[in-house]
Amino acid sequence: MKNKKGLRKIRGIMLVVGIIMSAINVCTIALWIVKGMWVPFAVGFPLVILCGVLITRMYYKNTMYICAECNATFKPTFAQFTFSAHTPKTRKLKCKKCGHTGYCVETYAQG
Ligand SMILES: [Zn+2]
């Protein structure tokens, strides 16, 4: 129960931040195209990237994965986490315990 709540909170934060980031991007690009003002984009874009990095790190810190094969809970490396194929609730990872590669179910980890 607590796990689900934690995950829902993280996903909620990610969704909100994602929407704000997209809004900043769209607005500053629109200003650039329509008014020729590139400064808001030059300022906003690095901010959006920074937010993206921070939110990804937070997400990584607060999630662990359950192996579909042996049920072990493990944390992938940040590189594995970032570049692996994923669905909203699973991620294709190699299990640290049994070596099985497959879609592992995401679970909440106390950051
Ligand atoms: Zn396993």
Residues whose N, C-alpha, C, O or C-beta is under 5 A from the ligand:
A	BS01	ZN	C67 E69 C70 N71 A72 C95 K97 C98 G99 H100
